[in-house]
Each structure stands twice: as C-alpha cells, then as structure tokens.
Amino acid sequence: MTRLTAPAGASVKQAVLRFGATGAVAFGFYLVLGDPTDPFDVVTGLVSAAVVAAVLGGVVFERTPSVGTASSVLRAIVFVPALLVAVARANLALVVVVLDHDLPIDPAVVRIPAPEGRFARALLANSITLTPGTLTLDVVDDELVVHTLTETSRTELLEGSLARSVAFVTGESRSDVVHTDGGKP
C-alpha cells in the first residue's frame, strides 16, 4: 500500500512551502466561489484552507512549490476554459451520435503515451474521462488505456491535443507525438 506523505528527505522549509502553497490555493478557490468582500467568507475561507493544508499539504505537490509552480497554476487557468470547450464539443458530438437513427457508434480501446509525472498522468487521464465518448480505463507501463465510443472521439484523442494541453500546464515538452495507430513515432 502506498502511503500519502511528504517525501522522506523533505526539509522543514519544503514542508512549510508545501503546506503554505496548498493553503493558498485552497483559500483562493474558496474566495472564487464565495464573496471576497464578506468578512465571514474570508474567515471561513482561511479556516477551510488551513484544514485542507493540514490534511493534504504533504501530498498535493509532487515537487516542492516554486516560481515554476506558480506559472503552472497560471497555465492551468488558461487550460480550464480550453478543456470546457473540448467537453462541450464532445457533448454535442455525442448528442448527434445518440440522436442519429443509425446510432453510428464504433467502440474501441486505444493506448496513448502517458506523460512522465503523476500529476500530468492524472490530469490527462481525468481530462480524457471528462470528455464524453472517452473513458480512461487504466495506466499500463507508460501508456493510458482509453475506451472510445466513436471514430471521431478516437481520432481527436489520438491527435494529441489534450496531451499537448496537459504538457503546456505542467511545463513538460511533448516530444512523443501520437499517431493514429496509437503508437509513438
């Protein structure tokens, strides 16, 4: 069983950075959902952020937060609307398939290259699953195993735009281009 704790060699400074960054992100999210001008929301947000930081501070970040982490958060802010557009497009495409009298589904399981880090893998796998018509089933070795409902959803997945978006958020390069056969070059 894997224990969710901070890395063994983490110093006190690294632990404080992890807990502080987790609390800051939780507090920011709370304020986005609430009213940042209401003192009650600010106080309850601080308490909630402290609880989240205490419970999850040691496991939220794969690496100790830095300036690079802040830039990843900014890139994620750009990614979320792009993901929502992809989800909306996939929903519309799935509605067309369901409403078509012939029901043109062509289910298949494909494998796509998985990103290196745990966060990048989780982000890509969840982004795929959020997109209607696709479902991440497993991670095997360095690949994500994905069920696709239609040829269109499979083609879009294999083109790799979601993988490139995740690489943009995490700051990793995507040298492994996905081909339509699901393999690497």
Secondary structure, DSSP 8 states (H G I E B T S, - for coil): -------TT--HHHHHHHHHHHHHHHHHHHHHHS-TT-HHHHHHHHHHHHHHHHHHTTTS-SS---HHHHHHHHHHHHHHHHHHHHHHHHHHHHHHHHHSTT-----EEEEEE--SSHHHHHHHHHHHHHSTTEEEEEEETTEEEEEESSHHHHHHHHHTHHHHHHHHHHT----S---TTSS--
